[in-house]
Amino acid sequence: MLIRGDKYQFIKKFATINCNENLRVGFSNTFNQLTDLQYYYRQTFLALTLGLQYSPTIWSHHFRDYRFHLLNDLLSHELPLSCYAPEIEILRNYDIETNNTLLHTLDVYLKSHRNESHTADELFIHRGTLKYRLDKISQLTSINLNDPDELLWLHLILRLSDLEASEKTQV
């Protein structure tokens, strides 16, 4: 269904209708070119399919909410996530063996867009301690903390790992 105008008004009206029915709806990203309809229809279908799989009690499913689920499904069909970034396993094992938090430090650092002040504040540590931990991470894993492609990949795999872990706890 094509929606003109405010999507939230549509959702509100649909919610009223849906009170008595067991209907589900999927939403694609917004688009302007009718020639792209086939791609956005596919997004809608994926949103609905993934939504029913991962959030069956919710009636409204937006493609943007399932982007990481889609990536996770695509990647995990080939290999376990740990194979895509062995550095993460190295840090996870090191943290277990030494009762440390280097993996969490890397995760917060990446979520903070490499902002050391913000990362140190989030971790409640001194910036010097953060610098030490980042050096230790590089030393253990050979991660280049100045390579944006490597950091993007690690951030993506960490996000997918979080998603996978949250799905396991919900089951």
C-alpha positions, 0 to 999 in steps of 0.5 A: 500500500502506498502512503502519502502524507504522515506515516504516523497518522496511518499507523494510528488509524491502522492501530484502531482498525487492528484492535479487533483483528490480528493483522500485521503490517510491514513498512519499507524506508520512504522513497520518491521514485515509483520506478524503485517500488519493487525494491521497497516492496521487497523491504516491506516483505523483509520487514514483515517476515523478519518481524514475525520471526523476531518480534511476533507479538508486535503488529507493526514492523519497520525495515530499519528495525531489522537491518541488523537481523538481515545482515546477521541472517546473511552472514551467519548462514556462511560462518559463525560470527566469530569467524568474521572477526577473530580479534573479538574472540581473542579479546573475549578469551583474554578477558575471561582468563585475566578477569579484564574488560578489553572487549567491553572497552573496545565496544564502548570506544567504537560506540563513542565514535572513537572519542576518547573523552566520552569513552573514558567517561562512559567507562568511569576510567581515567583517559590514561587508563583508556590509552593503556587499554587501547594499546593492549587491545592493539598489541593482543590483536593487531587491530589498527585503531586508525583504520576506519574500515577495520573499525567499521567491520569490528563495530558491525560484528560486535553489534551483530554479536549483541543481537545474537546474544539478545536473541538467545536470552529471549528464547 
